[in-house]
Amino acid sequence: MLRVENLQLTLNGKSIINDLSLHVNKGEIHGILGENGTGKTTIAYLIMGVNNYKPTGGRMIFEDENIADLSVSQRAKKGITLAWQEPAKIEGLTVRDYLKLGGNNFGIEQVRYYLGTVGMDPAQYLDRDIDSTLSGGERKRIELASVLAMQPKLAILDEPDSGIDIVSLPFIMNGIVEMNRRGSSVLLITHNEKVVEIAHRVSVLCAGRILMTGAPAEMSQWFKDNCRKCLHINVPEY
């Protein structure tokens, strides 16, 4: 579904993404596992096209089309969506109205279903305002429910576990699995090796390039044995 080939990005004379190649199969959860500062969020921005990020080399092929010159809205219309590391700061809407912003024509029972999938009781949250009274974990789960409601072809999830409590994590992971079960391919970007346990394949990232790709258990163990103990992040020996 998505092929990233020899991607490069240079900003202010600094190389951020270095000859990065990966592919996400249709129906796959593909994890990208990397320490902070290795280029994870930049990859998400490049694929989605936000912040006017455009590669300085390489190609991004989505369903056999090079999307590098498409706008964010054009990419969204093709079925790509991005869930930001920071939850949406949309206030003044109820949870019910926010979930229906995706544009799909669905009723209240589906809204209830999406909330339930991420462990949120519809009776408690459906008519609640999205405001500062919600915790970070609650906002993250609402954001994930909104992506579920969009039913994207490809969901890019940037650090979906960031800033959440231990109680919320299983619900976040369940939501991702359900999203995939309902037909979305997922690019799951994280620094947490536990989160990528739900992936089909995992790629380890350092210095803006993929070091290796393999089974989740194998890649997570390699990451713990090497990246977690590394004293020279972004200067990989491998």
Residue pairs with C-beta under 8 A, 6 or more apart in sequence:
1 24
1 25
1 26
1 28
1 62
1 63
1 153
1 154
1 185
2 23
2 24
2 47
2 60
2 61
2 62
2 154
2 185
2 187
3 23
3 59
3 60
3 61
4 20
4 21
4 22
4 23
4 43
4 47
4 58
4 59
4 60
4 61
5 21
5 58
5 59
5 60
5 61
6 19
6 20
6 21
6 57
6 58
6 59
7 17
7 19
7 20
7 21
7 43
7 46
7 55
7 57
7 58
7 59
7 60
8 15
8 17
8 18
8 19
8 20
8 55
8 56
8 57
8 58
9 15
9 16
9 17
9 42
9 46
9 53
9 55
9 56
9 208
10 16
10 56
15 208
16 39
16 42
16 208
17 39
17 42
17 43
17 46
17 55
17 208
17 209
18 207
18 208
18 209
19 57
19 58
19 209
20 39
20 43
20 58
20 205
20 208
20 209
20 210
21 58
21 210
22 30
22 32
22 203
22 210
22 213
24 30
24 154
24 185
24 186
24 187
25 185
25 200
26 185
27 180
27 183
27 185
28 180
28 185
28 186
28 200
28 201
29 176
29 177
29 180
29 185
29 186
29 188
29 198
29 199
29 200
30 185
30 186
30 187
30 188
30 199
30 200
30 201
30 202
30 203
31 188
31 189
31 190
31 195
31 196
31 199
31 201
31 202
31 203
31 216
31 219
32 40
32 43
32 187
32 188
32 189
32 190
32 202
32 203
32 205
33 190
33 191
33 193
33 196
33 202
33 203
33 204
33 205
33 219
33 220
33 223
33 227
34 40
34 191
34 204
34 205
34 206
34 227
35 191
35 206
35 227
35 228
35 230
35 233
36 191
37 233
37 234
38 205
38 206
38 207
38 208
38 233
38 234
39 205
39 207
39 208
40 158
40 159
40 189
40 190
40 191
40 205
41 85
41 158
41 159
41 189
42 53
42 208
43 189
43 205
44 82
44 156
44 158
44 187
44 189
45 51
45 53
46 53
46 54
46 55
46 60
47 60
47 67
47 75
47 80
47 82
47 156
47 187
48 72
48 75
48 80
48 81
48 82
48 156
49 67
49 70
49 71
49 72
49 75
50 72
50 82
54 68
54 69
55 68
59 66
59 68
60 66
60 67
60 68
61 67
62 75
62 78
62 80
62 154
63 78
63 153
65 78
67 74
67 75
67 78
67 80
70 78
78 153
79 152
79 153
79 154
80 152
80 153
80 154
80 156
81 147
81 150
81 152
81 154
81 155
81 156
82 155
82 156
82 158
83 143
83 144
83 147
83 155
83 156
83 157
83 158
83 160
84 143
84 158
85 158
85 159
85 162
86 163
87 136
87 139
87 140
87 142
87 143
88 98
88 130
88 139
88 143
88 146
90 98
90 130
91 129
91 130
91 131
91 132
92 129
92 130
92 131
93 101
93 129
93 130
94 126
94 127
94 128
94 129
94 130
95 115
95 125
95 126
95 127
95 128
95 129
95 130
95 142
96 108
96 111
96 126
96 127
98 130
98 142
98 146
99 111
99 114
99 115
99 142
99 145
99 146
99 149
100 106
100 111
100 149
101 146
102 146
102 149
102 150
102 151
103 150
104 149
104 150
104 151
106 149
110 149
111 122
111 126
111 149
112 122
112 126
114 145
114 146
114 148
114 149
115 121
115 122
115 125
115 126
115 142
115 145
116 122
117 145
117 148
117 174
117 175
117 178
118 141
118 142
118 144
118 145
118 148
118 171
118 172
118 174
118 175
119 141
119 168
119 170
119 171
119 174
120 138
120 141
120 142
120 145
120 171
125 138
125 142
128 134
130 139
130 142
134 142
135 165
136 163
136 164
137 163
137 164
137 165
137 167
137 168
138 168
140 160
140 162
140 163
140 164
140 168
140 172
141 168
141 171
141 172
141 175
144 157
144 160
144 172
144 175
144 176
144 179
145 175
147 155
147 157
147 179
148 175
148 178
148 179
148 182
151 182
151 183
151 184
152 184
153 184
153 185
154 184
154 185
154 186
154 187
155 179
155 184
155 185
155 186
155 187
156 186
156 187
156 189
157 176
157 186
157 187
157 188
157 189
158 189
159 189
159 190
159 191
160 172
160 176
160 188
160 190
160 195
161 169
161 172
161 190
161 192
161 195
164 172
169 194
169 195
173 195
173 197
173 198
176 186
176 188
176 198
177 198
179 186
180 186
188 195
188 196
188 198
188 199
190 196
193 220
193 223
193 224
194 220
196 202
196 216
196 219
196 220
197 216
197 217
197 220
198 216
199 216
200 216
201 213
201 214
201 215
201 216
202 213
202 214
202 215
202 216
202 219
202 220
203 210
203 211
203 212
203 213
203 219
204 210
204 211
204 212
204 213
204 219
204 222
204 223
204 227
205 211
206 227
206 233
206 234
206 236
207 234
207 235
207 236
208 234
211 236
211 238
212 219
212 222
212 238
213 219
226 238
227 233
230 236
